[in-house]
């Protein structure tokens, strides 16, 4: 059994690119009257540009979450929104949108001690993951891939299981959404690495950076001493 566990988020962490989110936004906005459709898309584009203009997107987690919040604001039924999300993920899996991995990520992971178990844990649909990871050159990189993880609750349960036979400092969770990726780990005394895409500091993080590659030295130090 590997004692040290490194947990990576997927969207916004090891899978970058927001082209799919713009498509998702267009699908949801098309459910609205023309004036509201334009307002919805304008608000989403402003969020993606780093200049949110509405209360519902000001503290959105990422471009997908901004769509979800705008859908609520504009009264799009959640079941309708969710269907458009699933359809967008299917198209991502089919290769329809530009996606990429952080520079040097695969090489970085291969350079970690073999005693460290590396897992991918994401709320993205599990069926959509393998094709995208293959396109990114990350297929086979992780010891375990967990989709439909229902974070944060799903991560809480996973951490509780992992902590039955290891100390909290032997777990590091890396991600860009504190409530989903980091808070469950920090609450249990585990290490966390926060990717702060939007300049919103999270003081509880063990380490923070604007990109994942900025965090490589911290993750490597943690893995080396774990």
Buried (B, 14 or more C-beta within 10 A) or exposed (E): EBEBBBBBBBBBBBBBBBEBBBBBBBBBBEBBEEEBBEBBBEBBBBBBEEEBBBEBBEEBBBBBBBBBBBBEBBEBEEEEBEEBBEEBBBBBBEEEBEBEBBEEBBEBBEEBEEEBBBBBBBBBBEEBBBBBBEBBEBBEBBEEBBBBBEBBEBBBBBBEEBBEEBEBBBBBBBBBBBEBBBBBBBEBEBBBBBBBBBEEEBEBBBBBBEBBBBBBEBBBEBBEEB
